[in-house]
Amino acid sequence: MILCDYINEKEFVRKFINETMNQKISFNGESHHWLVWGAEIWLPEGGRDGFSGSLDLIATDDTGKVWLVEAKLRTNPELCPAIWQKQILPYRYGLAQLTPDTINRRSRRYLINQGAIKVAVHESQDYRHLYDAFIVWSKDKGFSDNTARELYNKTMQAIRDENIVCAVLADIPSMEVWEARPSDGKAYAYIFANVTTSGFETNVVYDPGSGGNIAVNTDFALQVKNWDELARHKQEVKPTPQSVEQYLTNDSAEYYRECIRRLVACGWSGKYHSNSKAFIVDMPTVYGPSIRIHLGWVDFDARVPMKNRLPGELGLKFNIDFRHFKKSPQREMGYSLAKQLAKTANYNGRGKGLNLRYRDLTEEEKESWDWEMYRCVTAFDRDYLGNSGERKDFEAAWSFLEGMLNSK
């Protein structure tokens, strides 16, 4: 029986992780334990366009090889020869641009089992940082703490040097995909995983390339920081298309990824600028002035200072800003559009625009208002936190935007 007959790609990855953490993976006559330490890692696509992608899983084996794995079911048209150039190589490059602190921080959601991909192997672990996962795993496999340190250091060095194994994980074998792998001397693999009458089986085709052993020149384990410590420095994290998602709750992150997809579909070039809570995109409209979109973080629990909230615990700011209409000849058109957004998607103005959803603003209010709007039903139901009713408003907001941005 083939896996995709009854599960989706997320469940495919979850099944693979649970099985992999409990049995060795064999290839080229060798068998090795894997530590899967990250899933759905948010990465810049080669650092060029400002768009983002989500790496399915990343692991380190008991020799220190790092495995970057992208999973595709046979029903997905992205399981094709172009997957190496379009996804996997940009992910390898993007991963290499991250600092060890960022890699450590982005592993947190998966390792504490709060990510979209939840696995049984992490249910009872109380990790403080990524290096903790290496220590716990090494002890479980009968290795020493020195081995954990060596593997962690090799992992960070291999990522920095782009000296990692890039792999496709699929539910069917495909020589067409495998033979299209790059010929750049790097390591590559194709993993075919399926369920048989005897259990879950994996078959690996592996090309080691011409790379040698990993030469570690930094003790990364000595420099590792606790996630709590990294969270205290969150105000130093600049909101970008790559950084926003890592601090959002699972539900908020789903909205965020949808925003990115829709922006790209509407022709977003990747250009943006940032303030302390969001990155900001200006998109041309059919009316002349551009519409401004803010994507970032909101702190929905005022009892906890924003700087102390941990990754994975923030809501999504998805604000729509008409300020370019305010000083243009299309001012009244912009005001009418803002009223339409308020009516159809439960958005409201900030500051002097607070009453926009309930009545017409006075001229003084129009002038003092900054013309930025956010989703606000009540003081306890605002922005995008995963509450009921948000999806309807989210779809209405995007329907409104797409009507402004598309010239059809």
Long-range contacts (C-beta under 8 A, 24 or more apart in sequence): 1-194, 1-195, 1-196, 2-74, 2-171, 2-172, 2-194, 2-195, 3-73, 3-171, 3-193, 3-194, 3-195, 4-73, 4-74, 4-75, 4-171, 8-73, 9-56, 9-71, 9-72, 9-73, 9-76, 10-116, 10-117, 12-71, 12-73, 12-169, 12-171, 12-193, 13-39, 13-56, 13-57, 13-71, 13-117, 13-169, 14-117, 14-118, 14-119, 15-193, 15-200, 16-57, 16-71, 16-169, 16-193, 16-200, 16-202, 17-57, 17-117, 17-119, 17-121, 18-119, 18-120, 18-121, 19-193, 19-200, 19-202, 20-59, 20-202, 21-119, 21-121, 22-121, 25-61, 25-202, 25-204, 26-202, 26-204, 27-189, 27-204, 27-205, 27-206, 28-206, 28-208, 32-61, 32-62, 32-63, 32-65, 33-61, 33-62, 33-141, 34-59, 34-60, 34-61, 34-62, 34-67, 35-59, 35-60, 35-61, 35-133, 35-134, 35-137, 35-151, 36-119, 36-121, 37-107, 37-110, 37-111, 37-130, 37-133, 37-134, 38-103, 38-106, 38-107, 38-110, 38-111, 39-110, 39-115, 39-117, 39-119, 40-109, 40-110, 40-115, 40-116, 40-117, 41-95, 41-106, 41-107, 42-106, 42-242, 42-245, 42-246, 43-90, 43-91, 43-94, 43-95, 43-98, 43-242, 44-90, 44-94, 44-97, 44-241, 44-242, 45-90, 45-91, 45-94, 46-89, 46-90, 46-93, 46-94, 47-93, 47-94, 47-97, 48-90, 49-269, 49-270, 50-240, 50-241, 50-270, 50-271, 50-272, 51-241, 51-260, 51-264, 51-270, 52-241, 52-242, 52-245, 52-260, 53-87, 53-90, 53-91, 53-94, 54-257, 55-91, 55-95, 56-169, 57-117, 57-169, 58-95, 60-134, 60-151, 60-154, 60-155, 62-141, 62-143, 62-151, 64-150, 64-151, 64-154, 64-155, 64-158, 64-214, 65-158, 65-164, 65-165, 65-187, 66-154, 66-155, 66-158, 66-159, 66-163, 66-164, 66-165, 67-164, 67-165, 67-167, 67-189, 68-92, 68-95, 68-164, 68-165, 68-166, 68-167, 69-167, 69-168, 69-169, 69-191, 70-167, 70-168, 70-169, 71-168, 71-169, 71-170, 72-168, 72-169, 72-170, 73-170, 73-171, 74-170, 74-171, 74-172, 79-168, 79-170, 79-172, 79-174, 79-177, 80-176, 80-177, 81-176, 81-177, 81-179, 81-180, 82-180, 83-168, 83-177, 84-166, 84-180, 84-181, 84-182, 84-188, 85-182, 88-166, 88-168, 89-166, 89-182, 91-166, 92-162, 92-164, 92-166, 93-162, 95-159, 95-164, 96-159, 96-160, 96-161, 96-162, 98-159, 100-156, 100-220, 100-223, 100-224, 101-225, 101-230, 103-130, 103-156, 103-159, 104-129, 104-130, 104-131, 104-224, 104-225, 104-227, 104-230, 105-227, 105-230, 105-246, 105-311, 106-246, 106-311, 107-133, 108-227, 108-310, 108-311, 108-312, 109-246, 109-311, 109-312, 114-250, 114-312, 115-250, 115-312, 116-250, 116-253, 116-254, 128-226, 128-227, 128-228, 129-224, 129-225, 129-226, 129-227, 130-224, 131-221, 131-224, 148-221, 149-219, 149-221, 150-216, 152-220, 152-221, 152-224, 153-216, 153-218, 153-219, 153-220, 153-221, 154-214, 154-216, 156-218, 156-220, 157-214, 157-215, 157-216, 157-217, 157-218, 157-220, 158-214, 161-214, 162-186, 163-187, 163-211, 163-214, 165-189, 165-206, 167-191, 169-193, 173-203, 178-205, 181-207, 184-209, 185-209, 185-210, 185-211, 186-211, 187-211, 227-310, 227-311, 228-310, 230-311, 231-307, 231-308, 231-309, 231-310, 231-311, 232-307, 232-308, 234-306, 234-307, 234-308, 234-309, 234-311, 235-276, 235-306, 235-307, 238-274, 239-274, 239-275, 239-276, 239-277, 239-278, 239-279, 239-295, 239-296, 239-297, 240-272, 240-274, 240-279, 241-270, 241-272, 241-279, 241-295, 244-278, 244-279, 244-295, 244-296, 244-297, 246-311, 246-312, 247-297, 247-309, 247-311, 247-312, 247-313, 247-314, 248-297, 248-312, 248-314, 248-315, 248-316, 249-312, 249-313, 249-314, 249-315, 249-385, 249-386, 250-312, 250-386, 251-384, 251-385, 251-386, 252-314, 252-315, 252-316, 252-384, 252-385, 252-386, 253-316, 255-316, 255-318, 255-384, 255-390, 255-394, 256-295, 256-316, 258-394, 258-398, 259-293, 259-295, 259-316, 259-318, 259-398, 260-295, 262-398, 262-401, 262-402, 263-293, 266-401, 266-402, 266-405, 266-406, 267-405, 277-317, 278-317, 278-319, 280-321, 282-324, 283-401, 283-405, 284-405, 285-404, 285-405, 286-404, 286-405, 286-406, 286-407, 287-325, 287-330, 287-333, 287-334, 287-337, 287-404, 288-328, 288-329, 288-330, 289-324, 289-325, 289-328, 289-330, 289-334, 290-324, 291-320, 291-321, 291-322, 291-324, 291-401, 291-404, 291-405, 292-320, 292-321, 292-322, 292-323, 292-324, 292-372, 293-318, 293-319, 293-320, 293-321, 293-401, 294-318, 294-319, 294-320, 294-321, 294-372, 298-382, 298-383, 298-385, 300-382, 300-383, 300-385, 315-383, 315-384, 315-385, 315-386, 316-383, 316-384, 316-385, 317-374, 317-383, 318-374, 318-375, 318-383, 318-384, 318-394, 318-397, 319-372, 319-373, 319-374, 320-347, 320-372, 320-373, 320-374, 320-397, 320-400, 320-401, 321-370, 321-371, 321-372, 321-373, 322-371, 322-372, 322-373, 323-370, 323-371, 323-372, 325-371, 326-371, 334-371, 335-361, 335-366, 337-404, 338-371, 338-373, 340-400, 341-373, 341-397, 341-400, 342-373, 344-396, 344-399, 344-400, 345-375, 345-393, 345-394, 345-396, 345-397, 345-400, 346-375, 346-376, 346-377, 346-393, 346-396, 347-373, 347-374, 347-375, 347-376, 347-393, 347-397, 348-373, 348-374, 348-375, 348-376, 349-373, 350-374
